[in-house]
Amino acid sequence: MKVKLEVLESKCRSGYHKKGDTFIVEDLCPPICHELWQCIYPNVYTLLNGGNLDFGSKKCKMFRFRCPDNGRVLIKGEIYDE
């Protein structure tokens, strides 16, 4: 199983993340900010292992998360089927 991460919005102070950046995760940390990775990893791990996540009032195989640096980056994660 794989998880696709996509940057939906970016006002990253370091310029590290750009809107539209995508990463495919199988087991190792992709080349993203470590503070952001540390926050989203539990959700990525859940999806990699077939779990569902709370998404509004339902359970889904996806998530959206805002960067811990004042929400400057919005990233979406979802199951990736090639």
Buried (B, 14 or more C-beta within 10 A) or exposed (E): EEBBBBBEBBBBEEEBBEEEBEBEBEEEEBEBBEEBBEBBEEBBEBBBEEEEBEEEEEEEBBBBBBBBBEEBBBBBBBBBEE
